Amino acid sequence: MQRQLLISLIFISTSILGFSQQLYVEYGTTVSSFDYKNSQGESLDNLLSQSKSYIGMGYRDNINSAKTLFLSIGASYSSYGAIGSDNRLDNYFEWDVSYLGIKAGLDLHMFQLRDFSFYLKGAIASEFLIRGNQTINNQVYNLVGEDEFNNNIFFIKGGFGVQYPISNNTAIFANYTYGKTVLLNSGISAEKLNLNAHQFGIGFIINLPNCNCDF
């Protein structure tokens, strides 16, 4: 399944190479948590975060003359999870979900220290559920296609990072991004679920043949 998704991401990225200056690929860890409220508006306080992985790729291009602002557009495959319980009701909860998404973002280079470039980043992303399970006690529910669960989520993200050139046409980078969904809603039961994601990633930026870009 993950191999098929990776092939899909490669196809999406290569289809837009003719318009891009640089290609990026990224892999990392997502530490996710859910803000949950039941149908009575009560929070579940003891939800615990889980660590999952994500991959992404796409293209980026400089959009200002000072070469400090870069636009990126790409695709991603991300997994999220959380576990918790409600001692009052003697219930156990677990979410394990995976999303395929598209993302648009801006990188603003703030300063350079020798060959290290430090930047701030912001992005918006729309993601579609392709695999997901919800476990309540001993019952497991498939969330894909269920009307009670929002299969599309919208992220607002922000973070920072650093990049370092390792050759004339390749740079390595590391970054941290925090994202929060606008709303995940189990509408029939009036349950509300917001997803928070801390992502730690590393990757490569590669100049394409038509790009005389500086890192």
Residue pairs with C-beta under 8 A, 6 or more apart in sequence:
1 131
2 77
5 77
5 100
5 130
6 55
6 77
8 75
8 100
9 55
9 56
9 57
9 75
9 76
9 77
10 57
12 58
12 75
13 23
13 57
13 58
13 59
13 74
13 75
16 58
16 59
16 73
17 23
17 59
17 208
19 59
19 61
20 59
20 60
20 61
20 208
21 59
21 60
21 61
21 62
21 207
21 208
21 210
21 211
21 213
22 59
22 60
22 61
22 70
22 205
22 206
22 207
22 208
22 211
22 213
23 57
23 58
23 59
23 60
23 205
23 206
23 208
24 56
24 57
24 58
24 59
24 60
24 72
24 74
24 173
24 203
24 204
24 205
24 206
25 55
25 56
25 57
25 203
25 204
25 206
26 54
26 55
26 56
26 57
26 201
26 202
26 203
27 53
27 54
27 55
27 56
27 201
27 202
27 203
28 53
28 54
28 199
28 200
28 201
28 202
28 203
29 51
29 52
29 53
29 54
29 199
29 200
29 201
30 51
30 52
30 53
30 54
30 78
30 79
30 80
30 197
30 198
30 199
31 49
31 50
31 51
31 197
31 198
31 199
31 200
32 49
32 50
32 52
32 80
32 81
32 82
32 195
32 196
32 197
32 198
33 47
33 48
33 49
33 82
33 195
33 196
34 47
34 82
34 84
34 95
34 184
34 193
34 194
34 195
34 196
35 43
35 47
35 193
35 194
35 195
35 196
36 43
36 44
36 47
36 84
36 93
36 191
36 192
36 193
37 43
37 44
37 191
37 192
37 193
38 44
38 189
38 191
39 189
39 190
39 191
44 84
44 86
44 93
46 84
46 85
47 82
47 83
47 84
47 93
48 82
48 83
48 84
49 82
50 80
50 81
50 82
50 83
50 96
52 78
52 79
52 80
52 81
53 79
54 76
54 77
54 78
54 79
54 199
54 201
55 76
55 77
56 74
56 75
56 76
56 77
56 78
56 103
56 201
56 203
57 74
57 75
58 72
58 73
58 74
58 75
58 103
59 72
59 73
59 74
60 70
60 71
60 72
60 73
60 107
60 205
61 70
61 71
61 72
62 69
62 70
62 213
63 69
63 70
63 71
67 109
67 214
68 108
68 109
69 106
69 107
69 108
69 109
70 106
70 107
70 109
71 104
71 105
71 106
72 103
72 104
72 105
72 106
72 107
72 123
73 102
73 103
73 104
73 105
74 102
74 103
75 100
75 101
75 102
75 103
76 100
76 101
76 102
76 103
76 125
76 127
77 98
77 99
77 100
77 101
78 98
78 99
78 101
78 127
78 197
78 199
79 96
79 97
79 98
79 99
80 95
80 97
80 98
80 99
80 195
80 197
81 94
81 95
81 96
81 97
82 93
82 94
82 95
83 92
83 93
83 94
83 95
84 92
84 93
84 94
85 91
85 92
85 93
86 93
91 136
91 137
92 135
92 136
92 137
93 134
93 135
93 136
94 133
94 134
94 135
95 132
95 133
95 134
95 135
96 132
96 133
96 135
97 129
97 131
97 132
97 133
97 143
98 129
98 130
98 131
98 132
99 127
99 128
99 129
99 130
99 153
100 127
100 128
100 130
101 125
101 126
101 127
101 128
101 155
102 125
102 126
102 127
103 123
103 124
103 125
103 126
103 155
103 157
104 123
104 124
104 125
105 121
105 122
105 123
105 124
105 157
106 121
106 122
106 123
107 119
107 120
107 121
107 161
108 119
108 120
108 121
109 117
109 118
109 119
110 118
110 119
110 120
111 117
111 118
112 118
115 164
115 165
115 215
116 162
116 163
116 164
117 162
117 163
117 164
117 215
118 160
118 161
118 162
119 160
119 161
119 162
119 163
120 158
120 159
120 160
121 157
121 158
121 159
121 160
121 161
121 175
121 177
122 157
122 158
122 159
123 155
123 156
123 157
123 158
123 177
123 179
124 154
124 155
124 156
124 157
125 154
125 155
125 157
125 179
126 152
126 153
126 154
126 155
127 152
127 153
127 154
127 155
128 151
128 152
129 143
129 144
129 149
129 151
129 152
129 153
130 144
131 144
132 142
132 143
132 144
132 149
133 140
133 141
133 142
133 143
134 140
134 141
134 143
134 149
135 141
143 149
143 151
144 151
145 151
147 187
147 188
148 186
148 187
148 188
148 189
149 184
149 186
150 183
150 184
150 185
150 186
150 187
153 181
153 182
153 184
153 195
154 181
154 182
155 179
155 180
155 181
155 182
155 197
156 179
156 180
156 182
157 177
157 178
157 179
158 177
158 178
158 179
159 175
159 176
159 177
159 178
159 199
160 175
160 176
161 173
161 174
161 175
161 176
162 173
162 174
162 175
163 171
163 172
163 173
163 174
163 205
163 215
164 171
164 172
164 173
164 215
165 171
165 215
166 172
168 207
169 206
169 207
170 204
170 205
170 206
170 207
171 204
171 205
171 215
172 202
172 203
172 204
172 205
173 202
173 203
173 204
173 205
174 200
174 201
174 202
175 200
175 201
176 198
176 199
176 200
176 201
177 197
177 198
177 199
177 201
178 196
178 197
178 198
178 199
179 196
179 197
179 199
180 194
180 195
180 196
180 197
181 194
181 195
181 196
183 192
183 194
184 192
184 193
184 194
184 195
185 191
185 192
185 193
186 192
186 193
205 215
207 213
